[in-house]
Amino acid sequence: MEATLPPQTDKLIIAGREFKSRLLIGTGKYRSFEEMRLCHDASGAEVVTVAVRRVNLTDKSKESLLDFIDRDRYTLLPNTAACYTADEAIRTALLGREVGLSNWVKLEVIGDQATLYPDVIGLIEATAVLVKEGFVVLPYTNDDLIVARKLVDAGAAAVMPMGAPIGSGLGIQNIANLRILREMITAVPLIVDAGVGTASDAAIAMELGYDGVLLNTAVAEAESAVKMAEAMNYAVKAGRLAYLAGRMPKRLYASASSPLSGVVR
């Protein structure tokens, strides 16, 4: 019998908005804007994140990456990449909204330049402020349960813990922490953000029960970016379907596929 993909009723819901795809994709590091466009198409994603600071907001005569994103097709998710303080991130989000990008924001407050680990204190502060300003806030954070709870209390619409450092491609490094987060955080969606390197990493995140995966570098830096985007599309769907199916129990010893009970000797 041919396997079926998750039913259309199984949708990612963030702040009341429904998405059929559980893959969110970025816009950085592509070899060209046209390659980026093709990758977005192959990924099946419906949410595209873009750094506010990378968007040409003033000179409309120059080519912009926004020219290659169909905003009737994709939900734009501006992000505050390269912001190192809460104030800086808040100002960047407000600027993005003022120029018409969105009132949604992928919130980043970076605490360390080498690792790009988040400044979680600044992140919680900025989340609370932006929620009061009417933003739908999706904060990028570490895999700490207490921080995740504080972000939910601050009004985050989703929590996005890292699988590994941004752009590292190391895959899911701390499965135990991500499992704890999945067990304990149920009020909002959980989306693995950062560290995915290939399709199996995305599938693992989804098999852990995460609601979605946000990635960029794994596609943009692949030898064939478009093929990798398509692979991520399948991986997220397969991982979600496996999670819904419920995996078999792990056993220390073998268990015959064809049981001997009832066999005539």
Buried (B, 14 or more C-beta within 10 A) or exposed (E): EEEEEBEEEEEBEBBEBEBEBBBBBBBBEBEEBEBBBBBBBBBBBBBBBBBBBBBEBEEEEEEBBBEBBEEEEBBBBBBBBBBBBBBBBBBBBBBBBEEEBBBBBBBBBBBEEEEBBBBBEBBBBBBBBBBEBEBBBBBBBBBBBEBBBBBBEBBBBBBBBBBBBBBBBBBBBBBEBBEBBBEEBEEBBBBBBBBBBBBBBBBBBBBBBBBBBBBBBBBBBBEEBBEBBBBBBBBBBBBBBBBEEEEEEEEEEEEEEEEEEEEEE
